[in-house]
Amino acid sequence: MRVDVVLSDMHLSDRMGVALLGILAGLAVTAFLCLPVETGCFWLPAIDAGKMCLGLPALRPAEFAKALEEMARHWGTAARG
């Protein structure tokens, strides 16, 4: 199963960051919204393989990197199986 990953800025100048989620829900997409804070950002899980999941705990950059690595391993294993 192929799943695309979408990274979006919540504060796009045209305010489409959050509206994009409604368009992507139901597709084979995993999406995260970037929420800038002080000198960094948090990553908000928004869609998980097509299912809306906005409201799950935000990920700090190191946690987000680990989540991406885990997704890559999982999808790599699924593609071989």
C-alpha positions as CSV (number, residue, x, y, z in Angstrom):
1,M,0.0,0.0,0.0
2,R,1.4,3.4,-1.0
3,V,0.9,6.3,1.4
4,D,2.0,9.8,0.7
5,V,3.2,12.1,3.5
6,V,2.1,15.8,3.4
7,L,3.7,18.4,5.6
8,S,1.8,21.7,5.8
9,D,2.2,25.0,7.5
10,M,-0.9,25.9,9.5
11,H,-0.4,29.5,8.8
12,L,-0.1,29.6,5.0
13,S,-0.8,33.1,3.8
14,D,-4.0,32.0,2.1
15,R,-5.1,30.1,5.3
16,M,-5.3,26.8,3.3
17,G,-3.2,24.8,5.8
18,V,-6.1,23.5,7.8
19,A,-8.6,23.6,4.9
20,L,-6.3,21.2,3.0
21,L,-7.1,18.5,5.5
22,G,-10.7,18.3,4.3
23,I,-9.5,17.7,0.8
24,L,-7.0,15.0,1.7
25,A,-9.2,13.1,4.2
26,G,-10.1,9.7,2.8
27,L,-7.0,9.6,0.5
28,A,-4.0,7.4,1.1
29,V,-2.2,10.3,2.8
30,T,-0.6,10.9,6.2
31,A,-0.5,14.6,7.0
32,F,1.1,16.7,9.6
33,L,0.7,20.4,10.3
34,C,3.6,22.5,11.4
35,L,2.9,24.8,14.4
36,P,5.7,27.4,15.0
37,V,6.6,28.0,18.6
38,E,9.3,30.2,19.9
39,T,12.5,29.1,18.2
40,G,11.1,25.8,16.8
41,C,7.9,24.0,15.9
42,F,5.6,21.2,16.9
43,W,4.2,18.8,14.4
44,L,0.5,18.1,14.7
45,P,-0.8,14.7,13.4
46,A,-3.7,15.5,11.2
47,I,-4.4,12.5,8.9
48,D,-3.2,9.0,9.4
49,A,-3.4,6.9,6.2
50,G,-6.6,8.8,5.2
51,K,-8.2,8.9,8.6
52,M,-8.6,12.3,10.4
53,C,-6.6,12.3,13.6
54,L,-6.3,16.0,14.4
55,G,-6.3,16.3,18.2
56,L,-3.6,13.7,18.9
57,P,-0.7,15.0,20.9
58,A,1.8,17.2,19.1
59,L,5.3,15.9,18.3
60,R,8.5,17.8,19.1
61,P,11.1,17.8,16.2
62,A,13.0,14.7,17.6
63,E,9.8,12.8,18.2
64,F,8.6,13.8,14.7
65,A,11.9,12.5,13.1
66,K,11.4,9.1,14.9
67,A,7.8,8.9,13.8
68,L,8.9,9.5,10.2
69,E,11.6,6.8,10.5
70,E,9.0,4.4,12.0
71,M,6.6,5.1,9.1
72,A,9.3,4.5,6.5
73,R,10.2,1.2,8.1
74,H,6.6,0.1,8.3
75,W,5.8,1.0,4.7
76,G,9.1,-0.6,3.5
77,T,8.2,-3.8,5.3
78,A,4.6,-3.7,4.0
79,A,5.8,-3.1,0.4
80,R,8.1,-6.2,0.6
81,G,5.4,-8.4,2.1
